[in-house]
Amino acid sequence: MASNTLRTGLVIAGGYADKVRRVLFAQLRDKIKAGELSNQEVARAAGELNRLLYEIIVNRLRLDKGDVVRIVVEYDVEDGNIVFKLDTLTIEAWRRVPEEEIRPYVAFVVEHRADLIEAQLNVGLRRLGETDTGDIVFEAVLDEKPVGVLLVTPLNGKVVVRGALSEPAPVKIPKTVLDYEGDLEEALKDKIRELVERGQNVEKREADRIIYEIRSMIEAAALESEEPLEE
């Protein structure tokens, strides 16, 4: 029989014990109603697990009540008893940053917001390669960090551009026709700011999906161009 899995989701460290108890009772509600488990057994098992978690979270990690944890552990129900599989116990933890440490950064960014936003629009480009249909893929970079891609289709003195950036704010760049003269890469570098400013704000997962799809075109083209091995 497959094991059950207790997942607390994200919960403040001061509230993990209540969350463990609530999740366990919720998961085993049907077995309690069917008489396969008693309320007392569920409460006992939750208490036992919480005592172990207290030792880890409070005594060993010394997390504050405002820190955040996520707890996962598998368990079986055997002959009216709950048996935790403690070798599957995982705990993720995030420490809360005190407000007094955050406040100076907030003040600095608010004071210099215009310059900071201006800097974030200074996106660079570097050519990654071509797809099997002749489109050109450029990687968008900010402070040398890859943050997105553009798929560029040259068309007799014009280009059709689409793509996405995942940082600093996720943006989708819909198909846009641009005029250009001279070197394509230099022309795009002059237009990238305009493309980002006119882009559509989207969720990061949407931007990541577009970036993945375009990068996959490059990878597919690279695989097709490889010479087959001689037999």
Legacy VTK file of the C-alpha trace (Angstrom):
# vtk DataFile Version 3.0
C-alpha trace
ASCII
DATASET POLYDATA
POINTS 231 float
0.000 0.000 0.000
1.317 3.417 -0.962
2.466 5.706 1.817
0.735 8.970 2.656
2.644 12.256 2.555
2.225 15.071 5.043
3.062 18.469 3.527
2.736 21.615 5.573
3.353 24.051 2.728
5.015 27.297 3.747
4.283 28.142 7.365
5.881 30.464 9.915
8.127 28.616 12.333
5.934 29.661 15.234
2.953 27.871 13.701
4.347 24.625 12.321
2.979 22.481 15.168
-0.626 23.545 14.620
-0.216 23.092 10.834
1.144 19.567 11.246
-1.790 18.625 13.467
-4.396 20.181 11.140
-2.963 18.571 8.015
-2.769 15.143 9.634
-6.368 15.281 10.882
-7.574 16.533 7.480
-5.780 13.771 5.576
-7.066 11.029 7.879
-10.635 12.312 8.291
-12.162 9.440 6.310
-10.243 6.783 8.226
-11.359 8.329 11.502
-14.998 8.312 10.344
-14.643 4.698 9.208
-13.319 3.675 12.599
-9.922 2.657 11.204
-8.183 5.314 13.299
-8.991 7.067 16.553
-8.725 10.781 17.185
-6.376 9.945 20.017
-3.974 8.113 17.685
-3.853 10.995 15.227
-3.243 13.443 18.066
-0.529 11.173 19.481
1.241 10.882 16.130
1.075 14.648 15.523
2.480 15.283 18.983
5.305 12.813 18.484
6.312 14.376 15.182
6.054 17.885 16.606
8.413 17.030 19.444
11.006 15.894 16.906
10.437 19.010 14.825
10.842 21.212 17.893
14.257 19.715 18.519
15.312 20.428 14.922
13.641 23.783 14.294
13.955 25.429 17.706
16.837 23.782 19.522
19.155 22.998 16.603
18.379 25.495 13.843
17.309 28.147 16.386
14.806 29.636 13.966
12.764 32.617 15.093
8.977 32.404 15.172
8.772 34.746 12.175
11.018 32.563 9.995
9.380 30.261 7.462
9.590 26.483 7.130
8.183 23.791 4.887
7.960 20.238 6.207
7.409 17.027 4.254
7.303 13.490 5.612
5.760 10.209 4.518
3.789 7.939 6.839
1.884 4.670 6.844
-1.265 3.642 8.658
-0.844 0.131 10.039
-3.353 -1.672 12.273
-4.792 1.550 13.647
-1.408 3.164 14.161
0.383 5.976 12.333
4.015 5.223 11.579
6.153 8.061 10.252
8.886 7.152 7.768
11.444 9.473 9.281
14.042 8.736 6.627
11.810 10.770 4.276
11.583 13.791 6.604
12.702 17.001 4.897
12.625 20.526 6.269
13.229 23.673 4.245
13.808 26.898 6.138
13.961 30.607 5.287
15.085 33.186 7.795
13.114 36.411 8.182
15.127 39.551 7.519
14.428 42.116 10.269
12.629 45.256 9.122
15.438 47.493 10.373
17.819 45.775 7.922
15.429 46.167 4.996
14.440 49.793 5.613
17.752 51.379 4.422
17.588 49.462 1.110
14.001 50.548 0.545
14.934 54.159 1.254
17.911 54.032 -1.112
15.915 52.525 -3.981
13.070 55.011 -3.545
15.517 57.919 -3.543
17.374 56.712 -6.640
14.459 55.049 -8.414
14.837 56.979 -11.684
18.509 56.094 -12.119
17.938 52.470 -11.121
15.070 51.975 -13.568
17.142 53.635 -16.281
19.974 51.197 -15.619
17.602 48.229 -15.802
16.568 49.268 -19.302
20.154 49.147 -20.557
19.819 45.603 -21.847
22.626 44.245 -24.023
22.465 41.615 -26.761
24.691 38.817 -27.960
24.045 36.476 -30.861
23.386 32.842 -29.958
22.835 31.301 -33.376
20.250 30.456 -36.009
17.244 28.164 -36.118
16.738 25.595 -38.873
14.365 28.067 -40.589
16.932 30.863 -40.733
15.714 32.927 -37.805
18.420 34.488 -35.633
18.361 34.194 -31.848
19.894 36.858 -29.628
20.400 36.547 -25.891
19.442 39.570 -23.790
21.885 40.327 -20.978
21.827 42.716 -18.044
25.132 43.243 -16.221
26.457 40.213 -18.145
23.639 38.035 -16.752
21.332 36.287 -19.285
17.797 37.588 -18.757
15.947 36.688 -21.968
16.010 36.008 -25.712
14.850 37.557 -28.978
13.863 35.600 -32.073
14.607 37.745 -35.142
13.396 37.126 -38.697
15.083 39.338 -41.367
12.737 40.480 -44.168
14.271 42.782 -46.845
15.407 45.707 -44.753
12.999 44.911 -41.940
12.969 42.401 -39.113
10.207 40.672 -37.217
11.144 40.396 -33.564
9.534 38.496 -30.716
10.780 37.154 -27.406
10.731 37.656 -23.671
12.741 38.809 -20.661
12.333 37.140 -17.289
14.219 39.815 -15.299
14.190 42.414 -13.812
10.448 42.415 -14.554
8.975 39.610 -16.721
8.096 41.016 -20.142
6.714 39.413 -23.292
7.795 41.059 -26.542
5.041 40.330 -29.091
5.783 40.120 -32.807
7.021 43.548 -33.828
8.186 44.730 -37.253
11.207 47.046 -37.205
13.047 48.916 -39.958
16.836 48.796 -39.839
19.911 49.739 -41.814
23.467 48.460 -41.620
24.486 45.814 -39.104
21.510 43.879 -37.717
22.980 43.356 -34.252
23.834 47.033 -33.820
20.382 48.032 -35.040
18.742 45.714 -32.506
20.903 47.075 -29.714
19.511 50.507 -30.529
15.944 49.148 -30.479
16.046 46.801 -27.485
15.141 49.499 -24.976
12.103 50.467 -27.034
11.071 46.807 -27.321
11.321 46.289 -23.562
9.399 49.470 -22.757
6.622 48.490 -25.178
6.537 44.863 -24.019
3.638 43.233 -22.212
4.039 42.609 -18.472
3.413 38.916 -17.833
3.931 36.328 -15.104
7.476 34.994 -14.880
6.392 31.483 -15.841
4.988 32.851 -19.121
8.250 34.664 -19.878
10.250 31.545 -18.963
8.077 29.443 -21.296
8.758 31.739 -24.257
12.485 31.814 -23.487
12.558 28.011 -23.271
10.717 27.598 -26.585
13.091 29.920 -28.431
16.202 28.370 -26.915
14.872 24.941 -27.903
14.827 26.063 -31.556
18.578 26.732 -31.374
19.239 23.371 -29.726
17.151 21.538 -32.329
19.023 23.253 -35.168
22.369 22.348 -33.582
21.376 18.688 -33.325
20.226 18.559 -36.946
23.508 20.060 -38.149
25.647 17.455 -36.441
27.337 14.995 -38.771
26.023 11.438 -38.344
28.554 8.986 -37.000
30.103 6.683 -39.597
29.090 3.087 -39.195
LINES 1 232
231 0 1 2 3 4 5 6 7 8 9 10 11 12 13 14 15 16 17 18 19 20 21 22 23 24 25 26 27 28 29 30 31 32 33 34 35 36 37 38 39 40 41 42 43 44 45 46 47 48 49 50 51 52 53 54 55 56 57 58 59 60 61 62 63 64 65 66 67 68 69 70 71 72 73 74 75 76 77 78 79 80 81 82 83 84 85 86 87 88 89 90 91 92 93 94 95 96 97 98 99 100 101 102 103 104 105 106 107 108 109 110 111 112 113 114 115 116 117 118 119 120 121 122 123 124 125 126 127 128 129 130 131 132 133 134 135 136 137 138 139 140 141 142 143 144 145 146 147 148 149 150 151 152 153 154 155 156 157 158 159 160 161 162 163 164 165 166 167 168 169 170 171 172 173 174 175 176 177 178 179 180 181 182 183 184 185 186 187 188 189 190 191 192 193 194 195 196 197 198 199 200 201 202 203 204 205 206 207 208 209 210 211 212 213 214 215 216 217 218 219 220 221 222 223 224 225 226 227 228 229 230
